[in-house]
């Protein structure tokens, strides 16, 4: 397995596993996993123009959402320490992360993948007054991609947070996409109103932003490509958001810990005591769609 620097189709690091699957990574663009190639097929969508423009948020790959998911009213975060301003989805996707290959040679089972790390700085503390260290590990396993976030609190106060991943999956045609494993009811995040998910998903080609609380895995069914992509959720990383941005040929199927505004409302808000840590895990598994 190797981790090499490449310039095409854009400057990135490429990790290649022993089975030939590979990950593309752009740590300076928010610890971005920009590509995941399984069995010779790229699974992720990428807008190369936006990736090349540091003034624009990335549309593609797997951006990291921390310390909030979604947005706050007026981007305002009032805390006992004062009033702070947090952009949509927080700041992790806008910062430079460090990158290294995983080194688990001494462990019982070697993992083939990478670790990226983001730590607090004067810039992050001006937005969110809590010191932290956030490790994001990606490793390839069989026909799947495993993700693990480890948040450590080196500070003297409890660290409140929400977290999510925002994967953009390539699809052959939005009209041919379906889902399995979703509950009947969800939340339309554009109107903040409850909705029937089956009805709401008929609007994929017009654009949706839906929050679901599944009891287990959720599968994206790309009928045109004959592919099923499962998001396997592990509490508390067990909410699922479905988002489309037509006409882009992609669907975001996102694991979140909490709904929008949770840092203020307290709904499912997580908190890490001083000197402690919180682990979040999920996985994405690709297989053939059986008709």
DOMARNU-650426 format. One record per atom (N, C-alpha, C): residue in one letter; x negated, z negated, y negated. Coordinates in steps of 0.001 Angstrom, whole numbers, plus 524288, in hexadecimal, padded with zeros to 5 digits. Each point is the difference from the previous one (the first is absolute). Last residue first. Example, Ala and Ser with C-alpha at 12.3 -4.5 7.8 and 13.67 -1.06 7.14 Angstrom:
BEGIN
S7CDCE7E458808CA;S7FCCC7FFC47FB5A;S803027FD267FBBE;A7FEDE8004681658;A8037A800007FB5A;A7FC7C800007FB50;
This chain:
BEGIN
X87CFA8225581BC3;X80555801807FE79;X803F47FE8B8042B;X7ECB67F7F27F9AA;X802CB802088048E;X805A08012D7FE72;X7ECB17FE537F5B8;X805A17FEFE7FF90;X802BF8029E80497;X7EBB07F87A7FF09;X80356804A880017;X805AF7FE627FFCA;X7F1847F3967F702;X800B48025D80526;X803D0804937FF98;X7F4577EFCB7F43F;X801EF8055D80030;X800BA801A8805A1;X7FEAC7ED327F388;X7FF028027D8050A;X802A38055580019;X7F95A7EE767F30F;X802B3805037FFEB;X7FE71802ED804FA;X8006C7EA347F8D7;X7FD66804828025E;X80389804C27FFA8;X7FB767EACC7F755;X803CE803DE801B0;X7FD018046C802A2;X7FD547EAF47F645;X7FE9880428803A6;X80495803AE800E6;X7F6B27EE987F3E1;X8046C8038D80065;X7FE5C8048E80377;X7F9447EAC87FA31;X7FF3B804F4802B8;X8051B803098001B;X7F6A27EFD77F38B;X804C68023180240;X7FEA78053D80281;X7F5377EC807F998;X8008F805B480022;X8052B8017A80279;X7F5177EE567F518;X802828022C804AC;X80046805ED7FFAA;X7F9BA7F39D7F269;X7FC7F7FFF48047C;X8023380250804F5;X80E127FA887F258;X7FA5F800397FED8;X7FCB77FF85804EF;X81301807C880311;X7FDCD7FB307FDC0;X7FA308009F7FECB;X80F1780F0E80029;X7FB6B7FE64802F7;X7FDB57FB1A7FD7C;X813AF80AEA800E4;X7FC657FCD77FCF3;X7FB9B7FE1880385;X811D880EF57FDE3;X7FC237FD3B8031F;X7FC567FD007FC68;X8150A807967FEB2;X7FADB7FF887FD93;X7FC6E7FCD18038F;X812DB804798022B;X7FBE380195803A8;X7FA8A7FFF07FD86;X80D337FCE87F23D;X801FF801F0804FA;X7FB8C8023F8035B;X7FEDD7F9207EDD1;X7FE987FC9380458;X801D4801EC8054A;X80093806F47ED3E;X804C87FDF980272;X7FECE7FC0D80450;X7F1D7808A37F702;X8030A7FCBC7FC64;X804C67FD98802A0;X7F4E280B2380971;X7FC4A7FC497FDC0;X802C07FC567FC2C;X808F780E5F8082C;X7FFB07FB3080311;X7FC3B7FC027FDC0;X805B9812817FAC7;X8011B7FB677FCD7;X7FF387FAD5802BB;X803608105780C34;X7FE54800287FA80;X8015C7FAD97FD44;X7FE867FD918145A;X80269803F27FC98;X7FDC67FFC47FA81;X7F4637FAC78113B;X8043B7FDE27FCC7;X80256804517FCB1;X7F1FC802E980C4E;X8011F7FA9480153;X804DE7FDFD7FD4E;X7FB6C814738068E;X7FFB37FC517FBA2;X800E37FA818020F;X7FBAC8155C8073B;X800CD7FA768012F;X7FF2D7FCB17FB14;X806418151C801E0;X7FC737FC0C7FDF0;X801377FA8B80207;X802078162080046;X8024A7FBE780340;X7FC587FB567FF8D;X80363813C97F5DA;X7FD4A7FAFC8001F;X8032D7FC3780350;X7FE95815D380016;X803667FB6F7FFEE;X7FC867FB348001D;X7FE408166D7FAF3;X7FE197FB04801F9;X804667FBF97FFC3;X7FC3A8129A7F7CA;X8015D7FFC480592;X7FDDD7FB0C80286;X806848042F7EB50;X7FB6B7FEDA80343;X801A67FF8E805C1;X80A7C803DC7EF92;X80006802F6804E6;X7FB407FEF080384;X808B17F0E57FACB;X80076805AA800A9;X7FDC8802EC7FB4A;X7FDE27ED268082F;X7FF03802147FAC1;X80022805F48004F;X805BB7EC9A80BA5;X7FE8E805847FFCE;X7FFA3801C17FA59;X800AA7ED3680D58;X7FFE08026D7FAC7;X7FE80805B88008A;X804F17EC4880A8E;X7FFF1805B3800C3;X80088802877FAAA;X7FA377EBE9808DE;X801E2803167FB8F;X7FF64805C580152;X800C27EC0480A9D;X7FEB18059780014;X80279802B07FB51;X7F9257EB3B80764;X803D4803307FD42;X7FE33805AC8001B;X7F5CA7F1AA8074B;X804088024180356;X804A6802507FD16;X7EEDB7F3C27FFF1;X7FF468055B7FE18;X80421803708028F;X7FC1C7ED508035A;X803E4801087FBDC;X7FF918056E7FD96;X800B5800FF811D3;X801387FC587FBC7;X7FB187FD2A7FE18;X7FFD58134180844;X7FEEF7FAAA801A9;X8013F7FC567FB7E;X803DF815AB80705;X7FFD27FBE57FC17;X7FF167FAAE80277;X7FD74815EF80309;X800CD7FB2F802EC;X7FED57FB667FC6F;X80525815357FE81;X7FDCB7FBB87FD01;X801677FB04802F1;X7FECD8150C806ED;X802367FAC37FFE8;X7FCF17FC677FC63;X804168158280379;X7FC277FC737FDD7;X802877FAA67FF6B;X802A2813F480A83;X8023D7FAE77FEA8;X7FB987FC857FE0E;X8035C8164E80243;X7FCBB7FB4D7FF9C;X8035A7FB407FEC7;X802AC813EC8008B;X800597FD8680524;X7FCEB7FAF080040;X8034480BF37F10F;X7FAC77FFA680241;X800137FDAE80576;X80FD9801EF7F685;X7FD6D805107FF86;X7FA9E8000D8027A;X80A107F0457FEC8;X801E18038880420;X7FD45805467FFC8;X7FB887EC387FA96;X7FF22805177FD88;X801568042880408;X803D47EAA17FCD9;X800888044D803B9;X7FF8D8052E7FD1A;X7FACF7EA377FE15;X80112804BE7FD0F;X7FFE580482803DC;X8036B7EA7E80382;X7FD86804F580147;X801D9804497FC51;X7FDD47E96280211;X802F9804467FDAD;X7FD10805098011F;X800B27EB0D80923;X7FD68804B47FE2E;X803DF803D07FD90;X807B97EDB080037;X7FB70801888030A;X7FD81804CE7FDA9;X80F0A7F7E27F8BF;X7FEC37FBCA803A0;X7FB3A801378034D;X804FB806A57EB4E;X800A38011080594;X7FE8C7FB4B80352;X805518047F7EC29;X7FE127FB468029E;X800BD800B8805DB;X7FDF880D637ED9F;X802B47FE63804C2;X7FD677FB278023E;X8019680D5D7ED5E;X7FD987FB7080272;X8034B7FE69804AE;X7FCBB8129A7F348;X8034D7FC898031A;X7FCD67FB9C80267;X800F9811E67F369;X7FCAE7FB5E7FFA0;X8031C7FB8D80272;X80020817387FE58;X802467FAE78013A;X7FBE27FBC07FF1A;X804AF8166B7FD41;X7FCF27FB7E7FE6B;X802C97FAEC80130;X8048F8123B804AC;X800F97FF357FA6B;X7FCDA7FB697FDD7;X7FFC8804BF81207;X7FE138049B7FD37;X801147FFB47FA24;X8062F7F27A80B9E;X7FA4A8003D80010;X7FDE6804737FCAD;X812727F910803D0;X7FDD5801D87FB11;X7FA1D8004A7FFDC;X80A9F7F96C80E22;X8015C8058C7FF94;X7FDD8802487FAF6;X7FEB97EDD080422;X7FBBE8034B801EC;X80169805CA8002A;X80C637F2827FB2C;X7FBF68009E7FBFE;X7FBBB803C1801BD;X80D8F7FB5C80BF2;X801F3803507FBC7;X7FBB48010C7FC00;X7FBDF7F47180D76;X800D68053A80235;X801F6803C07FBD3;X7FDFA7EDFF7FB93;X7FB14802EB80054;X800BC8057980234;X80CB67F40C7F41F;X7FFE88019C80579;X7FB4580392800A6;X800197F12B7F0C1;X801A5805498017C;X8002680082805E8;X7FDD27F1D67ED3F;X80019800D7805AB;X80200805798013F;X7F6527FD1D7EDB1;X805057FF088027E;X7FF91800B5805E8;X7F3D78039D7F0BD;X7FFEA7FA85801AD;X805397FE6A8026C;X7F993811447F9C6;X804857FD7A7FD92;X800277FA2780103;X7F1E280A03806A7;X800D8802797FAE4;X804827FD667FD17;X7FB1D7FB898118B;X7FCCE7FD787FC06;X800788028B7FAA7;X80CA77FD2781132;X7FE35804677FCDE;X7FCFC7FDB47FB61;X8034B7F70481362;X800597FF977FA52;X7FDFF805047FD90;X809AF7FBCB813B3;X7FB107FF5C7FD43;X801017FF787FA37;X809D98014081543;X8002C7FF0E7FA6A;X7FA8B7FF437FDBD;X8028C803AE8123B;X80423803147FD82;X7FFC57FF917FA17;X7EDF57FE0080A97;X805267FD7D8001F;X8040E803677FD4A;X7EF038086C809D9;X801C17FDB67FB12;X805317FD15800B8;X7F60480A6E80D19;X7FE8D7FA877FF80;X801B47FD687FAFA;X7FC2B814AC800EC;X802177FCAE80423;X7FE327FA727FEFC;X80258814427F51E;X7FDA67FAD9800C5;X802927FD4F8049C;X7FC05815327F73F;X803B27FBE180152;X7FD1E7FAE7800D6;X7FDA48158C7F7D1;X7FDFE7FABA800E8;X804767FC458014D;X7FFE9812FF7FA9A;X7FFA07FF0380599;X7FE017FA9C80161;X801D5806CA7EE72;X805298009E8025A;X7FFF47FEC4805D7;X7F0538004B7F5BA;X803217FB4E7FF12;X8055C8005A80297;X7EE8F8094D8070B;X80490801717FCDC;X803537FB1A7FF50;X7EEF07FF30807C1;X80095805B07FFF3;X80468801BB7FC6B;X7F3F07EEA57FCE8;X80451801B380352;X80095805E27FF74;X7F1667EEAD7FBB8;X80170805867FFC5;X804A18010180391;X7FBE37ED2A7F6EC;X7FF84802FE804D1;X801C7805A17FF2C;X7F8CA7EE6F7F4C1;X802A8805007FF3B;X7FF3180341804F0;X7FEEA7E9EC7FBA3;X7FE30804D480288;X80390804AE7FEF0;X7FC217EC9B7F8DE;X80363804327FDF0;X7FE708053D80284;X7FF3B7E8EC80235;X7FD25804E380090;X803DC804667FEE0;X7FF7F7EA5E7F9A8;X8023D80460802D8;X7FC1280459800A1;X8048F7EA207F868;X7FC6C8043D8016C;X802E98043D802F6;X800EC7ECD37F2B3;X802CE8039880371;X7FC33804708012C;X7FD667EA937F892;X7FF2B805AC80022;X8042E802A38034A;X7F63F7EC5B7F775;X804CC802B88016D;X7FF14805E180012;X7F36E7EE33801F3;X7FFF08057C7FE69;X80515802A0801C4;X7F8B47EB087FB1D;X8027E8037E803BE;X8007B8057A7FDAE;X7F05E7F4657F8EC;X805B0800117FFC0;X8021B8038F80440;X7EDBE7FDD87FCCC;X801C67FA998004B;X805F17FF887FF9A;X7F3B8810FA807EB;X8011C7FD0F7FB47;X801EE7FA8180114;X7FBB080F4080BA7;X7FB957FC8F7FEE6;X800F27FC617FB60;X80B6E80BD680EB1;X800907FD617FAFC;X7FB617FC4B7FF2B;X804F9812BE80BFE;X7FD9E7FAD07FFC2;X800827FDE37FA6B;X808C180FB380DA3;X7FF987FE0C7FAAE;X7FDEE7FA6D80022;X801398123180CB8;X7FEB27FA728000D;X7FF257FE537FA52;X808FD810EE80C53;X7FE9B7FDDE7FAEA;X7FEE77FA2A800A2;X8011D811EC80D5E;X8001F7FA547FF5B;X7FE0D7FE8D7FA99;X806C38115D80DCA;X7FEB77FE1A7FAC7;X800427FA117FFFA;X7FE8A8123380E38;X801197FA7C7FF17;X7FE4D7FE7E7FA78;X805CE8121E80B56;X7FCAE7FE197FBCC;X801AF7FA767FEBE;X801FD80DED8122A;X801F97FD097FB98;X7FBD17FE7D7FC1C;X7FFE9807DD8120D;X8028A803BE7FC7B;X8022F7FD4B7FB30;X7F0687F6E28091F;X8037080383802DF;X80240804207FC64;X7F7767F4477F4A8;X800CE7FDD48053B;X803E480373802DF;X7F3C57FC927ECB8;X802A2803CF80353;X800417FDE58058B;X7FF027F57D7EC72;X7FD2B801C68049E;X803848035D80373;X7FD2F7F51E7EBD8;X802A680443802BE;X7FCE280132804E5;X801A87EF647F08C;X7FD748027F80477;X803A48042880247;X7FCD57F3AE7ED8E;X8037D803B28029E;X7FCEA802BB80444;X7FEE87ED9A7F2B6;X7FD8080383803C5;X804308036E80273;X7FD787F3077EE06;X803A2802F280341;X7FCF2803CC8035A;X7FDF97ED7E7F323;X7FD2280408802D7;X803E780289803B5;X8018A7F3C27ECC4;X80172801A68054D;X7FBB18035D80256;X807DE7F33F7EDB2;X7FBA18025D802E0;X801A6801458059B;X80CBF7FF247EED2;X7FEC57FD73804EE;X7FB4B802B280285;X80C438042A7F002;X7FC027FBF07FF50;X7FEA97FCF3804F1;X805EB813907F8D9;X8021D7FCB08042C;X7FC1C7FB82800AF;X7FCC680CE17F32D;X8052F801D080183;X802DE7FC1880378;X7EE817FD547FA33;X802E3800CD7FB21;X80599801D28010C;X7F3E97FE1C80DD1;X801C37FADE7FE3E;X802EC800557FACD;X7F7DF80F1B80751;X804B07FE8B802F2;X8022A7FACD7FE20;X7F082805ED7F809;X80439803BB7FEF4;X804F97FE92802FD;X7F02C7F633802A5;X802677FEF77FAE4;X80485803AD7FEC4;X7FDA17FDF0813CC;X7FC13801067FBFA;X8026E7FE7F7FAC5;X803287FF6281733;X801A87FF257FA9E;X7FB67800B07FC4A;X7FFBC80A97811F0;X7FFCB7FA907FE48;X801AB7FFA07FA4F;X800BB80D8D8125F;X800DB7FF7B7FA69;X7FFE17FA337FEAC;X7FA3D80E0D81124;X8008D7FAD27FDB4;X800BD800777FA1A;X800B580B0081465;X7FF6D800617FA5D;X8014C7FAB17FDA0;X7FA58808E58141A;X801E67FB9C7FCE4;X7FF028012F7FA45;X8025480BD981389;X7FD587FE9C7FB1F;X8026B7FB237FDA9;X7FE34808FC814F1;X802A7800937FB05;X7FCBA7FE117FB83;X802817FD7E81588;X7FDA4804737FD56;X802EF800EB7FAE7;X7FC547EE9E80D89;X803CC8030C7FD14;X7FD2A8044A7FD07;X7FC487F33781220;X7FDF9802B07FB68;X8044E8033F7FD73;X800987EE0680BBC;X801F2805687FFF3;X7FE4D802A67FAFA;X7FA5C7EEB7803F1;X801BE8017980540;X801E68059D80051;X7F1427FAF77F185;X805267FE1F8017F;X80195801D580561;X7F044804847F5DE;X7FF977FB19802CE;X805297FDE8801E0;X7FE5680FE27F5F3;X7FD20800AE804DB;X7FFBA7FAF680324;X808CE806527EF44;X802237FC3C803B0;X7FD2D8003680538;X800A6807B27EBA9;X7FBBF7FE9F8038C;X801EC7FBAE80392;X807E98105A7F215;X800B17FB11802C0;X7FB6C7FF23803B0;X7FD3280B457EE97;X8021A8009280548;X800A17FA9680266;X8015C802217EB2A;X7FC1B7FFBD80433;X802BE8010880526;X803027FE897E8E7;X8014480285804F8;X7FB8C7FF4E803DB;X809AE7F8797EBFD;X7FB568010780325;X801B0802008055D;X80B678030B7EDF6;X7FF1F7FC7D80464;X7FAA5801298025E;X80AB4803397EC68;X7FC18801CE803C5;X7FF257FBC68041C;X81298802F27F517;X7FAD27FDAA7FFCD;X7FC67802788040A;X812FA802D77FD22;X7FD1B802297FB92;X7FA667FE117FFBB;X80D607FA8380C75;X7FF8D805AB800C0;X7FD07802A27FB8C;X803FF7ED907FFC6;X7FC468012A80433;X7FF1B805DE8009C;X80C1C7F63D7F3C9;X7FB26802757FE31;X7FC51801B080459;X816927FDE77FEAE;X7FB547FCDC7FF3C;X7FB47803417FE84;X81246805E8802A0;X7FD0F7FF61804E4;X7FAE17FCF87FF47;X8073A805BA7EE49;X802E8800D8804D7;X7FC4E7FFDD804AF;X7F87A7F5B17F005;X8025F8052F800B4;X802EA800558052C;X7FCB67EE8A7F3C4;X7FE7980273804EF;X802888056180064;X7FB607EF4C7F17E;X802448053480093;X7FDD78028A804EF;X8039A7EADB7F82F;X7FC52803FC801AE;X802E580527800AF;X801637EAE17F705;X80296804FB8011E;X7FBDA8041A8013F;X7FCF57EAF9803EE;X800E4803777FB98;X802F7804D2801AA;X7FBF07F0F280AF5;X7FAF8801027FD5C;X800A0803757FB30;X80E767FC0380B58;X7FE6B7FB4E7FD21;X7FAE2800BD7FD02;X80A838115C802FB;X7FDFB7FBFB8037C;X7FED27FB1D7FCD5;X8096F815047FF4C;X7FF777FAE37FD83;X7FE797FBD8803FC;X7FF0F815807FE60;X7FF887FBE3803E8;X7FF367FAC17FD3C;X806A3815A37FBFF;X7FEB97FAC17FE12;X800147FC0480466;X804788136E7FDD2;X7FAC77FECF80225;X7FE3C7FA777FEA0;X81165807137FCDE;X7FC53800517FBAE;X7FA637FEFC8019A;X80B497FADA80E82;X802A8801997FB37;X7FC307FFC07FB78;X7F7F78039B8129A;X802817FB9C7FD67;X8028D802027FAFE;X7FB4680AA281332;X7FEB47FECD7FA90;X802C67FB197FE3B;X7F8B4806E1813F7;X803BD801B27FC14;X7FE437FE5E7FA95;X7F7837F47280CD0;X80236804F2801E0;X80442801987FC24;X7EDBF7F33F7FD75;X805A5800BC80008;X8014980524802A1;X7EE3C7F9B47FCB1;X802B97FB8F8026E;X805ED800457FF9D;X7F86980F428063A;X7FE7E7FA827FF87;X7FEDC7FEDD7FA49;X802B78111480E63;X803437FD597FC2A;X7FEA37FA2E8000C;X7F62A81376805AF;X800C27FA728012E;X803137FD7D7FB91;X7FECE8153E807E5;X7FEC07FC2F7FBF6;X8015B7FA70801B4;X7FCB98120680A92;X802877FAE3800AF;X7FE307FC4F7FBA9;X8020E8161A8008E;X7FCEB7FC1D802C0;X803117FB04800CE;X8068A80AE27EFE1;X7FE138017F8051D;X7FCC87FBB380275;X8035A803267EC7C;X804898014E80325;X7FDFA801F98053D;X7F7957F3857EF35;X7FF7B803918046A;X80552800DE80284;X7FD237FBC07EB44;X800587FD4F80500;X7FFDB8040B80460;X7F661803F77EDA9;X805188002780293;X7FFDE7FCD78050A;X7F114802F17F4D3;X804057FE2C7FC6B;X8056C7FFE080261;X7F026806AB8085B;X8002F7FA447FFF1;X804067FDC57FC46;X7FE978125080B2E;X800E97FE587FA93;X800667FA147FFD0;X7FE15809EE80FF4;X7FB6D801457FCD1;X8007E7FE227FA64;X80E087FE0B80C46;X7FB907FCEF801E9;X7FB3D800DB7FC88;X80EFE80A1E7FD08;X8008E7FAB37FDF5;X7FB847FC82801D6;X80058811308067A;X7FF83800247FA55;X8005B7FA937FD9F;X802CD802D18123C;X7FA7B8000F7FE91;X7FF3A800007FA19;X80EE17F8BC80D1F;X800048034C7FB59;X7FA737FFE37FDD7;X807367FBBB81449;X7FCA87FED67FB8F;X800C0804137FBB7;X807E77F71281448;X8007D803BB7FBB4;X7FC447FE6F7FB9D;X7FE457FBA481591;X801497FE3F7FAC1;X80040804847FC1F;X7FB3D8014081291;X805027FD487FFD7;X801D37FECA7FA73;X7F34B80F1C80AD6;X800267FC577FBA2;X805777FDA77FF84;X7F634807A08119E;X80455800E97FC63;X7FFE17FBCA7FBC0;X7F4A5800ED80F99;X7FF3B804C87FD05;X8042B801267FBFE;X7FFC27F05D80A7F;X800548047580397;X7FFBC8052D7FD0F;X801957F2747F279;X800A67FE808057C;X800D1804DD8034D;X7F9957F9027EB70;X80073804818037F;X800347FE07805A2;X802667F9287EB46;X7FFE87FE038055A;X80114804A780391;X7FB017FAFA7E9E3;X8011A8038080452;X7FFA77FD2F8052F;X7FDB67F7967EF3F;X80216804FF7FE1D;X80145803D480462;X7FD937EABD7FA81;X7FF9E8031D804C3;X8029F805327FEC0;X7F8487F2577F136;X803C1803BF8021E;X7FE4F802258054F;X7FAAC7F2847F185;X7FF917FF088059B;X80370803AB8031D;X7FE6C801E77ED4E;X8038D7FBED801D3;X7FFAA7FEDD805C9;X7F4DF80D087F85C;X805648011A7FE47;X803B47FC178028C;X7EDCF8000E803EA;X8002C7FF7E7FA4F;X80560801417FDC5;X7FC03801B98127C;X8004F7FA8A7FE4E;X800587FF4C7FA21;X804E680E7C80E60;X7FE248006E7FA99;X8003E7FA837FDA4;X800A780A638147A;X800897FB6A7FCA2;X7FDA9801037FAA7;X8070D8082B814A7;X7FD7C801477FB0A;X8012C7FB997FC29;X7FF4D801EA8165B;X802617FDDA7FB45;X7FCEA801EE7FB54;X802D0806DE815B3;X7FCF47FE777FB6A;X803757FDE07FBA9;X7FD26805ED81698;X8038F7FED47FBAC;X7FCD77FE1B7FB53;X7F7D68036681095;X8006C804617FC61;X803E97FF307FBA5;X7F9F87F3C680DD4;X8039C803DC8022F;X800CD804AE7FC6B;X7F5127F15B7FB43;X7FDBB8026C804AA;X8039A804088026E;X801BC7FC9C7EB5D;X7FFF87FCB2804A4;X7FDDE80301804AC;X7FD1C801867EA41;X80178802D9804B4;X7FF627FC7C804BC;X801C47FFAC7E96E;X7FEC77FCF5804AA;X80202802FD804BA;X7FAB0804A97EADA;X802CD80170804C6;X7FE1A7FC938047D;X80115800977E92E;X7FD427FE52804B2;X8034F8016A804B6;X7FFD180A827ECD7;X802447FBBF80313;X7FC237FE5780432;X8050580FC47EFF8;X7FC177FC108014F;X802847FB50802D1;X808B081258802E2;X7FF5E7FCCC7FB53;X7FBEC7FBE880163;X8045780C3380CC3;X80271802EF7FBB6;X8000C7FD047FAD6;X7F0047FE1E805FA;X8047D8037A800A0;X803E67FDAA803D3;X7EFAF7F7A97FBCC;X801C7801DE7FAE3;X804DC8036280050;X7F6C07EED880BED;X80117805917FFC3;X80210801667FA99;X7F5B87EF9D80C5C;X801E0801A67FADF;X8009A805E87FFF9;X801777F20D81112;X7FCB3803927FD07;X8029A801767FAD8;X800287F3AD812CA;X8023C7FFB17FAC1;X7FC6D803277FC78;X804197FEC48168D;X7FCB9800B27FB5F;X803327FF487FB0C;X7FE727FD7181726;X80355800007FB5C;X7FC89800007FB2C;
